[in-house]
Amino acid sequence: MHSESGILYVRASLKPFARAIRTAGGVKEFLAHHFEHEELFAPYFIRARPFWERPQSGQRETNSGALGKKLADYPGAVLSRHPSHRFVGFGVRVSNVLKQHDHTRSCFHPISELARRSDFSMLLLGCNDESPGFSTVHATQHALGLSQKHLFRYLIRWDIKSEAGTNAMTATESPGCSLSFDKFYPEYQKDGNLIRGELLGQQYLFVQSASRALAVEEEILSSNPRFVNCGRMSCSTCRFRLY
C-alpha cells in the first residue's frame, strides 16, 4: 500500500503491533515497512481545559494515544503549536504546514491545508471500531462553519502562551463527536477511495486521496449538516449545536 502524494496521515492503536514495532526498530520504521510514503503526520491532541479548571504549567503530553507520543520522540519531529489540536510529523511539506499551526488557525488546519497543497493519504490502523472515521470530516465541518456552532466550545478555554505570560481565550470552535463518521465509508467506496485490508490480524482502512474525501463530505454536509449524529442523548456535540 502506498500514498501517491507521498504524504501519509495515520491514526492507529499500537498495542496489537507492539512486537512487530520492536522488531522493526520503532513505530516510524514499522509504518514505513508496511505503507510506502515519504512524509508522515499524526494527531498529538491535548485535552482542552474546561473554563472551571486552572491552567496547567509545563509541557503537556497528548491524550490521543501512544502513536503521537512515540513519533514526537524521534529526532527531527515537528510538533504544531495549536492549544488543543496539535499534530506531529516529518518531511518538508508536512513541517511547513505544522509550523504555521497555532491558535490563529483552525483545529484541523493541517488537514485542509495539506489536502489543498499536495493531497495526502489517510490510514486508520487497528482502531477501526473504537475510533471510526477520518479527520477530513472535522476539516469539512469547519469549512462549512459547523464546528464553530457546537455549543461545547463556550465551555473550553485555550491557554495562549507568550513572552508576556499566559492568556486564556474561549475556543473558537469545538470539532466534537466523531463516533458516526463511519457513515461516510460507503460514499468513499462509491468514489473508489476506500481500501479495506488486514495487517498482522488487525483491520485497517486506507483512503488514497484526502482531497477527494473532503469533496464528498462537503457535498453531503452542505445539504444535510446533521448527517453526523451519534444518536446518544448525552452527546455534547450532537445534542447541543446551532444547526
C-alpha positions, 0 to 999 in steps of 0.5 A: 500500500502506498500514498501517491502524494507521498504524504501519509496521515495515520491514526492507529492503536499500537498495542496489537503491533507492539512486537512487530514495532520492536522488531522493526526498530520503532513505530516510524520504521514499522509504518514505513515497512508496511505503507510506502510514503515519504512524509508522515503526520499524526494527531498529538491532541491535548485535552482542552481545559474546561473554563472551571479548571486552572491552567496547567504549567509545563509541557503537556503530553497528548491524550490521543494515544501512544502513536503521537507520543512515540513519533514526537520522540524521534529526532527531527519531529515537528510538533504544531503549536495549536492549544488543543489540536496539535499534530506531529510529523516529518518531511518538508511539506508536512513541517511547513504546514505544522509550523504555521499551526497555532491558535490563529488557525483552525483545529484541523488546519493541517488537514485542509491545508495539506489536502489543498497543497499536495493531497495526502493519504489517510490510514486508520490502523487497528482502531477501526471500531473504537475510533471510526472515521477520518479527520477530513470530516472535522476539516469539512465541518469547519469549512462549512462553519459547523464546528464553530456552532457546537455549543461545547466550545463556550465551555473550553478555554485555550491557554495562549502562551507568550513572552508576556505570560499566559492568556486564556481565550474561549475556543473558537470552535469545538470539532466534537463527536466523531463516533458516526463518521463511519457513515461516510465509508460507503460514499468513499467506496462509491468514489473508489477511495476506500481500501479495506485490508488486514495487517498482522490480524488487525483491520485497517482502512486506507483512503488514497486521496484526502482531497477527494474525501473532503469533496464528498463530505462537503457535498453531503454536509452542505445539504444535510449538516446533521448527517453526523449524529451519534444518536446518544442523548448525552452527546455534547456535540450532537445534542447541543449545536446551532444547526 
